[in-house]
Amino acid sequence: MKYYLIAGEASGDLHGSNLMKELKTQDTSAEFRFIGGEQMQAVGGVLVTHYKTMAYMGIVPVILHLGTILKNMAMCKQDIADWKPDVVILIDYPGFNLKIAEYVHKQRICPVFYYISPKIWAWKEHRIKNIRRDVDELFSILPFEVKWFADRQFPIHYVGNPCVDAIERDRLLNGNIEVNGHDEKPTIAILAGSRRQEIKDNLRKMLTAASRFKDYRLVIAGAPNIELDYYKRYMPEGVDAEVKFGQTYTILRGATAALVTSGTATLETAILRVPQVVCYYMAPPKLVTFVRKLILHVPFISLVNLVAGREIVTELVADGMTVENVERHLTEILPGGKRREQMLSDYEEMNRILGGPGASERAAKEMINALKKYKDGI
């Protein structure tokens, strides 16, 4: 069968590549065309365009690059129409992907599957109407989404979380190699996001706070689509920190604690049992804090707390994300800190809720079974 996949950022590229591997295993005739990155490209198929031409976040960056975004959308629609896939698989990235879903549905080209569902439970709940209309099957990686969608008369598939798969696969490939040598200082890991705006807003404050712990070395997990010079631009003068690319899991395995922006990285850090402080600054901070209370429908921003259903990790957001607050909460999760052991214990509960590996395999199997039903007219 012919699969057309769309991933708009680095995490989607990772999870899309793992899904593609499983689809190839279960469907030996699988053909792929996709918007994604190097990891999806390594599996095989045709890379239509790289996600880095589309990964814009925030009102201003989107407006500045609107021409590129619209051009990519038009190109993608035409490419799908020309190739006539058996299914379009959308991976997160709702601003772009829901428009593609609408087009494919209207043109009756093929079924639309959504893998890693849009986080409409946090905000923009009205998008449920578009999903009901344009998406044929939705595959969730977060357990609490099952009830949320069921309450809105849209049953979905929970397949487990692919972060568990990715971390297990990395462990099998690389063992438990740690970034530290025996004679080096222990590490504080810095995960400042995968988007330029996140790095711009957060990295300097994160490094300033972490650098006050002189017994630790600072290692930044570099995002695959961001160049080294961009990180250096936001590193405070006199702060010694190393940027490593393509080694996020290795860095975390060797870390004593971590400072992490909100997103998939918070979940990955918890799966690897590294105590963390979630840091997410946005300007203007006081306005963001005020608006957040008005538009967000969830009590937390980190996936760790959302999966657990309660606060496990501290979230420093907008005006709460100051150097002083980061330093104080980092102290609490370093060895001897008052919150470290409790957080590690809470991680075990969160991981039980999340479930074990096998998400990509289950998703591929359920997608293929669903496709057979659509082809048979069931």
N, C-alpha and C positions, 0 to 999 in steps of 0.2 A: 504494500500500500504506500501511497505518497503522503508524507507528513510535512506540513508547513508550520514552522515554529517561529515565534516572535518573543525575544528576550531583550529588554531595553536597558539592562545594567549588568554589573559584574556578577551579582548573586544569581540573577536569572540565567546568565551564561553557564555558571557552574551547575545549577540544578537542571537546566536544559540539557547539558551534555550528559549528565547521569541518566536522565530519562531516555535520551536517544540511544545510549548504550543498551538499556534494557529493552527498548522497542526493537532494536536490531537483533537482540538475542531471541526474542519471542516472535519476531516477524522477519524471517531471513530475506524477504523480498523488499524490505523497507527502503524507501528513497526519501531523502531529506533536502528541503530548501529552507533557509532560515535567516532571520536577522538575529545576530548574536555576536559571539566573540571567539577568541582563540580556542577555548575549551570545547565549544560546540564544533568548531571547524576541525579539531583534531579527531573527532568521531567520524567525520566524513559527510559528504553532501556538498551543497552549494551555499556558500555564504553570500547572501544578496547584498547586505551592507552591514558594517560594524556598528554595534550598539553605541560606541563612543560618539557617533555623529548625532545621537538622539538623547543622550543622558543629561538633560537640562532640568534643574530643579529651582523652583521659586518663580515669582511673577516676572521679575526683571529679566533673568536669563532666558525664560521662555519667550518673552516679547522680543528680545534682541535676536533670538535665533528662530523666530516664527517662520521665516521663509524656508529655512532648512527643514524644520519639522513638517511643514505642509508638503514640501517637495518629497520627503521620505514617505509620508502617508500616501500621497498620490501614486508614487512608484510602487509601494507595497501592494496597494489595492490592484493595480494593473498587473503586477507580477503574479498575484494569486489567481486573478481571472484568467491569465494566459496559461498558467501551469495546471490549473484545475486539480488541486490536491483532493485526496479522500477526506482529509480533515485539517482544520487549522487549529493549532494548539497555542493558546496565548499564555504567557508566563508573566504574572504580576503586571506592572507597568500600565495601570488602568487608563490614564489619560489618553494614551495612544491606542492601546489594545481594544478598548470598548468601542472606539470609532471603527476599527477594523472589523470587530464582531458585527456591528450594525450593517456595514457594507456587505459582508459575506452572507449574512442572513437575508438581507433585502434581495441580493442577487441570486439567492438559492444555489450557491456554488457547492457547498458541502456543510457537514456539521461543524459546529464551533465548540471546542473543549477549552475550558479555562483551568490551568494548572497553577497553583499558588494564587488563590482567589484575591480579588481586590479587597483592601481593608476598609470596606464601607461601613463596618460596625464601629469604626472610630469616627468617621465623618463622611459626609456625602451619602447618607443612607438612601437618598432618593435614587441612587444608581441601581438599586435592586430592581426597579422597573425595567431598566435597560438590560440587565442580566437575565431576567425572566423572559424578555422578548427575544434576545439575540444569542444567548448562550444555551447550548443543548445539554452539556454536562459540566459540572464544576467539581474539581478535585482539590480538597482542602489539605493543608499541612499543619493546621492548628486545631487541636481538639475542641476548643470552645466554640469554633465556628459552626459545628454541626447543629447545635441547638439554636444558635442565632438565626441561621438560614431556615431551619425547620419551622421556627416560630413565624416565619414570613412566607410559608408555603412554597419553599424552594428546597427540596431535599438534595443533599450533596454527598459526595464520597469523602470520607476521611481516610487517607492512605498512609498516615505517619509523616514524620518530618524528614526531609532529605538532608538536613544538616547532620543528622545522626549517621546517615549513610556516608556522607562526604568525609566526616571525621573518622569513621571506622575504616573507610578505604585508605585514607591518608595514613592511618596507624599501621595498616597492613603493608603499605608500600615503604614507609619510612621508619617503622618501629616507634619506639618512644624516645627518639632523638630529641635532645633539648638544645636550645640555643646557647645555654651556659656551658662553659668549660669548668673544670674543678677549681681553677684558681681565680675565676672571675666573680665579680659581685653578683648577688641575686638581681633579678630583672623585674622592672615594672613595665608592662606592655602598654603601648599607646595605640588605640584603634580609633582614628579620628574621622572615620567615614569613608565612603567610596566616591563621594561627589566633591567637586572643587569648593562649592559653597560651604559644605560641612567642615572641610579642612580649614578654610579661611576663617570661619567663625569660632572654631573650637581648639585647633592645635596649639596656638600660642598659650592659651590659658591652661590647657592640660599639661604642657611641658613646664610651664612656670611653676605650677603646683608640685608636680612630680620631682622637679629638680631640687626641691628643698629636702629631699630624703637622700642624703649624701652617700649612704651605704648601698644604694641601688644604682644600677645602670638602666638607662632608658632606651627601649627599642620600639621603634615605630613600625607597625605593620603597613607597608605601602600598598595602596590599591593598584590593581593592574593597569588601569587606564590613566594614571596620574604620574607625571614625570618627577624625577628627584628634585629638580630645580624648584618646582612648585612647593614641595615640602619645605625646602630651605628658606623660601620666602617668608614663611610664618614660624620659623624657629627662633626663639629669643636669643639675642646675642649672649654668648658666654655659656649657654646651655649645651652640654654634650649629649647628643642623642644620635643613634644610628637608625637609618631607614633600611629595612629589608623587604624585598619584593618577593611574592610568591611563596612566602613561608609563614603565613598567618598562624596555622595550626601548630607549627613547630615553635614559633615564638610563644604562643600561649601555653604550650606544654612545659616550657621552661620558665614561665613567669610565676612570680609569687603573688602578684595582684595585677589588675588591669584598670585602665580608664578607657571607657568605651562609649562611642556615640550610640544613640538609639538605632535599632534596626536588627537585621539578622545577626550581626556581630555579637549582640548581647546574649542571644540564644546560644551561639557557638561557644562563647566564653563560659557560659553556665554548663553546657554539655561537657566541656573539658575541665570542669570543677575549678575554675580560677575565680577567686573573689574579685568583685568589680564594683566600680562606681560608674553609673550612667551619666554622661555629660552631654548636654545638648543646648548650646547657646544659640539664640537667634535674635537679630536686631530688628526693631528696637525692643529690648527685653521686657520692659513693663507692659508695653502694648501687647506683645506676644502672650504674656501671662494672662492678661485680661481677655484677649480674644480666645485663647485656648479654653477657658472656662465656658465660653459661650458656644463654641462650635464642636468641641470634642465630646463624644458620648461615652468615653471610657475613662476610668480613674487613673490609668497608667499609660505610659508611652513605650515602655520596654516589653518585649515579648516574654521575657522571663516572668515578670509580674503578672502579665495577662494570662499566660498559661497556668500559672500557679493559682490565680484568682486572689492573690493578696500580695502585699509588698515583701519581696525577698531582697531585692537590691535597691539601694538608694538612687533616686532619680533627681538630678540637678538640671532643671530646665529653665531656659530663658533667664530671668533675673535671679534665679536661684543658682545659676551656674557661674560662681565667682571663684577666683583663685583660692580664697580663704576657705570657702565651703568644700572645694575639691580636696584641699590639703587636710581638712579636719576629717572628712569621711574616708579618705585614703588611709589615714592613721588608724582608723577603726578596723580596717580589714587586713592590715599587715600583721605578721606574726606577733602575738601578744595583744592585738587589738580586741576590743570588747565585742565586735560583731563578726569576727572571722569564722569561728567554729559554728556559730548558728547559721551563717550563710551557707557554709559547706553542707551542713545538715539539710537545709532547705532545698539546696540543689538536688539532693537525692529524691525528694518528693516531686520536684518539677520534672525530673527525668523519668520517673515512673509514669506520670501523667502523659508525657510526650510519647512514650513507647520506644520500642527497640528499632534496629535497622530494618531496611527492606522497603522503604517508602517508594523509591524509584521503581522497584520491581513490581510492587502492588499497583502503582499508578499505571504502568505500562500494560499490565495484565487487564486491568479494568477498562482502560481505554480501548484496547483491541477487542475485548468482549462487547463493549458498547458499540463499536464501529460495525461489528458483524451484525448486530441487531438492526442498526440503521440500514445496512445494505440489504438485509432480509425483509425490511419493511415492517419490523415489529415495533 
